[in-house]
């Protein structure tokens, strides 16, 4: 799978990126908005405002995030809604990479009870592994200015 990490929002407090799969018309975040804009328009707007407030005002406060991956990975859901999930890879207090998400099946509690959401988390774990390889080999750096380096991944 070939993909790029691309900027989404940038501000004084933080930077937010998203993922664009090669040959996809929309980034992962744009696809999330497109998929959920009709069924949950208010929640999509609230999440978007939350992201914008993070980069401009608050930064990445822990209360905004809830871990969804094993401890060795940094995949979190952004905790602003009841039934819509938006997932991200969190790197320190400086940058996050927003992936996809979706609507949680009613009356389910665990992630594995929502296979369509588990798939989104698994995808971000795979992306994070590839990014970590580049961080380890010094091809990517996380700095106060965000994510720098070779952000195009080609297999």
C-alpha positions in Angstrom: 0.0 0.0 0.0 1.3 3.4 -1.0 0.3 6.5 1.0 1.3 10.0 2.0 1.0 11.9 5.3 -0.4 15.3 4.5 -1.2 18.4 6.6 -4.8 18.9 7.7 -4.7 21.7 10.3 -1.9 23.7 11.7 -1.8 26.2 14.5 0.2 27.7 17.4 -0.5 24.7 19.7 -0.2 21.7 17.4 -0.3 20.1 14.0 -2.8 17.6 12.6 -2.1 15.4 9.6 -4.1 12.8 7.8 -3.3 10.0 5.4 -4.0 9.8 1.7 -3.8 6.4 0.1 -2.3 6.5 -3.4 -5.1 6.8 -6.1 -7.7 7.7 -3.5 -9.8 10.8 -4.2 -10.1 11.7 -0.6 -7.8 11.6 2.4 -8.8 9.3 5.3 -10.2 12.3 7.2 -12.1 13.6 4.2 -13.5 10.1 3.7 -14.7 10.0 7.3 -16.4 13.4 6.9 -18.0 12.3 3.6 -19.2 9.0 5.0 -20.8 10.5 8.2 -21.9 14.0 7.1 -25.5 12.9 6.3 -26.2 10.5 9.2 -24.4 12.6 11.9 -23.9 16.1 10.6 -23.7 17.8 14.0 -21.2 15.3 15.4 -19.0 15.7 12.3 -19.0 19.5 12.7 -18.3 19.1 16.4 -15.3 16.8 15.8 -14.0 19.2 13.1 -14.3 22.2 15.5 -12.5 20.1 18.2 -9.6 19.4 15.9 -9.4 23.1 14.9 -9.5 24.1 18.6 -6.7 21.7 19.4 -4.3 23.3 16.9 -5.3 26.9 17.8 -6.1 26.9 21.5 -5.8 23.8 23.6 -3.2 21.6 22.2 -3.5 17.8 22.7 -5.0 17.6 26.2 -5.1 14.0 27.5 -8.9 14.2 28.1 -9.5 14.4 24.4 -8.0 10.9 23.8 -8.8 7.4 24.7 -6.4 4.6 23.8 -7.8 2.0 21.4 -4.7 0.1 20.5 -2.3 -2.2 22.5 0.1 -0.1 24.7 3.0 -0.4 22.2 1.0 1.6 19.7 -0.5 5.1 19.9 -3.9 4.7 18.3 -6.6 6.7 20.1 -10.2 7.7 19.6 -11.0 11.4 19.9 -13.5 11.4 22.7 -16.0 14.1 21.7 -19.0 12.0 20.8 -21.3 9.2 22.0 -21.6 7.0 18.9 -19.2 8.3 16.3 -15.6 7.3 16.4 -12.7 9.2 14.9 -9.3 7.6 15.3 -5.8 9.0 15.3 -2.2 8.2 15.8 -0.9 10.5 18.6 2.7 11.6 18.7 3.6 13.5 21.9 1.9 16.9 22.4 2.9 18.2 19.0 1.3 16.1 16.2 -1.5 13.7 15.5 -2.4 11.8 12.3 -6.1 11.5 11.9 -7.4 8.4 10.2 -10.8 7.1 9.7 -13.7 6.1 11.9 -17.4 5.6 11.8 -20.6 5.0 13.7 -20.4 2.6 16.6 -23.1 -0.2 16.6 -25.7 0.6 19.3 -25.6 -1.3 22.6 -22.0 -2.5 22.0 -19.2 -1.6 24.3 -16.0 -3.2 23.1 -14.1 -2.3 19.9 -14.0 -5.9 18.8 -17.9 -5.9 18.8 -17.6 -3.3 16.0 -15.6 -5.0 13.2 -15.8 -2.0 10.9 -14.2 0.2 13.6 -11.7 -2.5 14.5 -10.6 -2.5 10.9 -9.9 1.3 11.1 -7.8 0.8 14.3 -5.9 -2.1 12.7 -5.2 0.1 9.7 -3.8 2.9 11.8 -1.6 0.4 13.8 -0.2 -0.8 10.4 0.4 2.9 9.4 2.1 3.6 12.7 4.4 0.6 12.3 5.6 2.0 9.0 6.0 5.5 10.4 8.0 4.1 13.4 10.4 2.3 11.0 11.1 5.7 9.4 11.5 7.4 12.7 14.0 4.6 13.8 16.0 5.0 10.6 15.9 8.9 11.0 14.0 9.4 7.7 11.2 11.0 9.7 11.4 13.3 12.8 8.8 14.5 15.2 9.8 18.1 16.2 8.1 21.1 17.7 7.3 22.1 14.1 5.4 18.8 13.4 6.3 15.8 11.4 9.3 16.3 9.0 11.1 14.1 6.5 10.1 11.5 3.9 6.3 11.4 4.3 5.6 9.3 1.1 5.4 5.6 1.7 5.8 3.3 -1.3 6.0 -0.5 -1.2 
